Amino acid sequence: MDRLSGLMSFVKTAELGSFVAAGRSLGLSASAVGKGVTRLEEQLCVRLFQRTTRSLSLTDEGRMFQERCRRILDDLDDAQAALAHSTETPRGRLRISLPIASYHLFRSAFLAFMSLYPDIELDVDFSDLRVDLVDEGMDVAIRSGDLPDSRLMRSTLPPVQLILCASPAYLEKYGVPQVPRDLDNHLGVRFRFFKSGKLQDWPLKRKVGDPELRTKTALICNNMEMVRSALLNGAGVGTIPDFLAQEPLADGSLRAILKDHLIAPDPLSMVWPSSRQLSQKIRVFVDFISHRMEQEMAIVNASIAESFRA
């Protein structure tokens, strides 16, 4: 505790510019604050302040040390706040944003969460438009791919495998591709990203210099549910995520193709705005959904693996 007291005395003195002001803030005498800082300097074997009869100023070492100490004390405040709120009942409105198609993946988890935490009101926005959580006032979002926004914290969820598939009737009519080049002249059902307007790439491994696939486009849309419906109705070959492919692959209404040529699964994350003293309702939601998705995706992966073996 003596070392912690010294750190607090040092940080307050650095922030307020004098032992007197720091002592007033900490409820200590100026002499006690000064002695605490001196002991800290002796323990570190470095001078943290340049002292004159009229002023105090941080040394270069002191400025560097202050930044580290401030983070340590902030983390301590967070830990104390989390402990203080740990016995409170989580409550309030929780705004969540996630892609439309992910309804299939998260519906049972959300219903289970509602049953466990009845005092939390879920306000769920299903949209393929990537919203700005901070500007839009969202609490949590489910996102795939890279996360460049430094204002966001994240919890990694099990990844999603994109599956290339078609209906048995379509494959009987047009043939089953054995290698990626066999897709040339097949009919393609393509997903268009809402924000960028770009078509989703075929989820196939490529080598440098490989020519583009020459599929004939049968349908382009920005709704993954529509892509799946078109595939089920024999419109062509297309890409859907594993949680959307699970049931039709299991009952035989879709067949996976080029399984050995698929790229690695797409990262999936739960993100929320970075802030100190994270609210209890977000804490319990993140913890619950992370654990539940591990279970849900284990079932999906087992089912997909079984379909691939069939």
TILONU-23235 format. One record per residue (C-alpha): x, y, z; residue in three letters; residue number from 1. Coordinates in steps of 0.05 Angstrom, whole numbers, plus 5000, padded with zeros to 4 digits. Layout:
east;north;up;r;k
X;Y;Z;ALA;NUM
...
This chain:
east;north;up;r;k
5000;5000;5000;MET;1
5059;5047;5013;ASP;2
5080;5041;4940;ARG;3
5008;5052;4916;LEU;4
5003;5114;4960;SER;5
5068;5139;4930;GLY;6
5041;5129;4859;LEU;7
4977;5167;4875;MET;8
5016;5224;4907;SER;9
5062;5227;4846;PHE;10
5005;5227;4795;VAL;11
4964;5279;4831;LYS;12
5025;5324;4840;THR;13
5041;5317;4766;ALA;14
4969;5334;4747;GLU;15
4960;5393;4795;LEU;16
5030;5421;4796;GLY;17
5043;5425;4871;SER;18
5046;5383;4934;PHE;19
4995;5429;4967;VAL;20
4942;5420;4913;ALA;21
4956;5345;4910;ALA;22
4949;5339;4985;GLY;23
4883;5377;4984;ARG;24
4856;5329;4931;SER;25
4880;5267;4968;LEU;26
4861;5290;5037;GLY;27
4934;5291;5059;LEU;28
4983;5344;5082;SER;29
5031;5374;5031;ALA;30
5088;5345;5073;SER;31
5059;5274;5069;ALA;32
5052;5280;4994;VAL;33
5123;5306;4985;GLY;34
5151;5250;5028;LYS;35
5112;5198;4989;GLY;36
5140;5224;4923;VAL;37
5211;5225;4952;THR;38
5205;5153;4975;ARG;39
5181;5133;4906;LEU;40
5240;5167;4874;GLU;41
5287;5131;4921;GLU;42
5255;5064;4905;GLN;43
5261;5077;4830;LEU;44
5330;5108;4836;CYS;45
5308;5164;4789;VAL;46
5287;5237;4797;ARG;47
5215;5248;4776;LEU;48
5209;5323;4789;PHE;49
5255;5383;4781;GLN;50
5245;5424;4844;ARG;51
5256;5498;4856;THR;52
5232;5542;4913;THR;53
5174;5566;4869;ARG;54
5156;5509;4822;SER;55
5155;5435;4806;LEU;56
5165;5407;4736;SER;57
5168;5335;4711;LEU;58
5233;5307;4686;THR;59
5233;5267;4621;ASP;60
5232;5204;4663;GLU;61
5176;5233;4704;GLY;62
5133;5247;4643;ARG;63
5142;5176;4617;MET;64
5128;5147;4685;PHE;65
5065;5190;4694;GLN;66
5034;5161;4630;GLU;67
5044;5090;4655;ARG;68
5020;5105;4725;CYS;69
4957;5140;4699;ARG;70
4938;5077;4661;ARG;71
4952;5033;4722;ILE;72
4908;5076;4767;LEU;73
4853;5078;4713;ASP;74
4854;5002;4709;ASP;75
4849;4999;4785;LEU;76
4788;5046;4783;ASP;77
4757;5000;4730;ASP;78
4768;4938;4773;ALA;79
4738;4972;4834;GLN;80
4678;4996;4793;ALA;81
4666;4926;4764;ALA;82
4669;4895;4833;LEU;83
4622;4947;4861;ALA;84
4571;4933;4806;HIS;85
4580;4857;4805;SER;86
4522;4845;4853;THR;87
4474;4892;4817;GLU;88
4419;4864;4773;THR;89
4436;4882;4700;PRO;90
4380;4924;4672;ARG;91
4364;4975;4618;GLY;92
4358;4980;4543;ARG;93
4412;4945;4501;LEU;94
4417;4966;4428;ARG;95
4448;4913;4382;ILE;96
4466;4916;4308;SER;97
4479;4854;4266;LEU;98
4472;4830;4193;PRO;99
4404;4808;4169;ILE;100
4424;4736;4154;ALA;101
4455;4726;4223;SER;102
4384;4722;4251;TYR;103
4389;4647;4240;HIS;104
4453;4643;4281;LEU;105
4434;4687;4340;PHE;106
4359;4678;4348;ARG;107
4362;4622;4400;SER;108
4419;4656;4438;ALA;109
4379;4721;4442;PHE;110
4317;4685;4467;LEU;111
4358;4649;4520;ALA;112
4390;4714;4541;PHE;113
4322;4748;4548;MET;114
4298;4691;4593;SER;115
4360;4696;4637;LEU;116
4361;4772;4641;TYR;117
4288;4796;4640;PRO;118
4307;4866;4664;ASP;119
4347;4879;4601;ILE;120
4308;4904;4541;GLU;121
4339;4881;4475;LEU;122
4332;4930;4418;ASP;123
4358;4891;4357;VAL;124
4371;4923;4289;ASP;125
4382;4873;4233;PHE;126
4416;4910;4176;SER;127
4471;4897;4126;ASP;128
4490;4971;4130;LEU;129
4551;4977;4176;ARG;130
4531;5030;4226;VAL;131
4577;5074;4267;ASP;132
4565;5050;4338;LEU;133
4588;5114;4371;VAL;134
4549;5161;4326;ASP;135
4487;5117;4323;GLU;136
4486;5103;4398;GLY;137
4491;5027;4390;MET;138
4516;4987;4449;ASP;139
4540;4923;4413;VAL;140
4548;4900;4341;ALA;141
4564;4833;4308;ILE;142
4615;4842;4252;ARG;143
4657;4800;4205;SER;144
4726;4814;4177;GLY;145
4778;4864;4200;ASP;146
4761;4917;4252;LEU;147
4802;4980;4238;PRO;148
4761;5026;4285;ASP;149
4805;5039;4346;SER;150
4745;5065;4385;ARG;151
4718;4995;4390;LEU;152
4732;4938;4438;MET;153
4719;4867;4414;ARG;154
4707;4796;4435;SER;155
4725;4743;4383;THR;156
4670;4694;4364;LEU;157
4678;4628;4327;PRO;158
4692;4642;4253;PRO;159
4642;4632;4197;VAL;160
4659;4587;4138;GLN;161
4632;4609;4070;LEU;162
4603;4550;4031;ILE;163
4598;4545;3956;LEU;164
4535;4506;3938;CYS;165
4479;4492;3889;ALA;166
4415;4450;3887;SER;167
4419;4377;3864;PRO;168
4373;4393;3806;ALA;169
4418;4448;3781;TYR;170
4481;4404;3787;LEU;171
4447;4347;3751;GLU;172
4431;4394;3693;LYS;173
4497;4432;3689;TYR;174
4547;4384;3721;GLY;175
4586;4384;3786;VAL;176
4649;4427;3784;PRO;177
4711;4389;3807;GLN;178
4761;4447;3805;VAL;179
4749;4522;3807;PRO;180
4759;4530;3732;ARG;181
4699;4485;3721;ASP;182
4656;4543;3745;LEU;183
4667;4578;3678;ASP;184
4600;4586;3643;ASN;185
4561;4563;3705;HIS;186
4505;4609;3728;LEU;187
4525;4651;3788;GLY;188
4481;4676;3844;VAL;189
4520;4734;3874;ARG;190
4515;4775;3938;PHE;191
4529;4850;3934;ARG;192
4555;4886;3996;PHE;193
4507;4940;4017;PHE;194
4557;4996;4032;LYS;195
4611;4986;3980;SER;196
4568;4959;3924;GLY;197
4621;4906;3909;LYS;198
4604;4834;3893;LEU;199
4626;4782;3944;GLN;200
4686;4744;3918;ASP;201
4681;4669;3906;TRP;202
4708;4638;3971;PRO;203
4761;4598;3933;LEU;204
4836;4594;3941;LYS;205
4873;4631;3886;ARG;206
4944;4634;3861;LYS;207
4977;4697;3835;VAL;208
4962;4704;3761;GLY;209
4900;4659;3762;ASP;210
4849;4687;3712;PRO;211
4781;4710;3737;GLU;212
4725;4660;3735;LEU;213
4677;4670;3677;ARG;214
4611;4652;3708;THR;215
4546;4679;3678;LYS;216
4509;4721;3729;THR;217
4438;4697;3741;ALA;218
4423;4742;3801;LEU;219
4456;4797;3842;ILE;220
4425;4820;3907;CYS;221
4444;4851;3974;ASN;222
4405;4802;4017;ASN;223
4436;4735;4036;MET;224
4367;4705;4049;GLU;225
4350;4718;3977;MET;226
4415;4685;3954;VAL;227
4397;4622;3993;ARG;228
4326;4621;3965;SER;229
4352;4627;3894;ALA;230
4401;4570;3905;LEU;231
4347;4526;3935;LEU;232
4305;4540;3872;ASN;233
4361;4518;3825;GLY;234
4380;4587;3799;ALA;235
4454;4573;3799;GLY;236
4518;4567;3841;VAL;237
4528;4614;3900;GLY;238
4560;4628;3967;THR;239
4525;4628;4035;ILE;240
4552;4624;4106;PRO;241
4555;4557;4141;ASP;242
4499;4573;4190;PHE;243
4452;4587;4131;LEU;244
4477;4525;4094;ALA;245
4471;4477;4152;GLN;246
4398;4456;4145;GLU;247
4394;4451;4069;PRO;248
4459;4412;4066;LEU;249
4434;4365;4120;ALA;250
4367;4351;4086;ASP;251
4398;4348;4016;GLY;252
4363;4408;3986;SER;253
4432;4438;3973;LEU;254
4500;4406;3958;ARG;255
4567;4435;3975;ALA;256
4617;4439;3918;ILE;257
4693;4450;3913;LEU;258
4699;4435;3988;LYS;259
4774;4424;3984;ASP;260
4785;4492;3950;HIS;261
4750;4537;4000;LEU;262
4788;4594;4034;ILE;263
4796;4597;4110;ALA;264
4735;4617;4153;PRO;265
4717;4691;4160;ASP;266
4732;4722;4229;PRO;267
4670;4742;4269;LEU;268
4671;4790;4327;SER;269
4626;4823;4377;MET;270
4645;4897;4385;VAL;271
4625;4954;4430;TRP;272
4649;5026;4441;PRO;273
4713;5032;4481;SER;274
4700;5065;4548;SER;275
4719;5063;4620;ARG;276
4673;5028;4670;GLN;277
4637;4984;4619;LEU;278
4563;4978;4637;SER;279
4539;4914;4671;GLN;280
4487;4901;4617;LYS;281
4541;4899;4563;ILE;282
4587;4856;4606;ARG;283
4535;4802;4617;VAL;284
4513;4804;4544;PHE;285
4584;4797;4517;VAL;286
4600;4740;4565;ASP;287
4535;4703;4552;PHE;288
4536;4708;4476;ILE;289
4610;4690;4472;SER;290
4598;4625;4511;HIS;291
4533;4609;4475;ARG;292
4564;4619;4405;MET;293
4619;4570;4422;GLU;294
4564;4518;4433;GLN;295
4522;4538;4373;GLU;296
4580;4538;4324;MET;297
4606;4471;4349;ALA;298
4538;4442;4328;ILE;299
4540;4478;4260;VAL;300
4612;4455;4247;ASN;301
4595;4383;4264;ALA;302
4535;4384;4218;SER;303
4574;4415;4160;ILE;304
4630;4365;4169;ALA;305
4580;4308;4166;GLU;306
4549;4338;4102;SER;307
4618;4343;4071;PHE;308
4631;4269;4085;ARG;309
4564;4249;4054;ALA;310
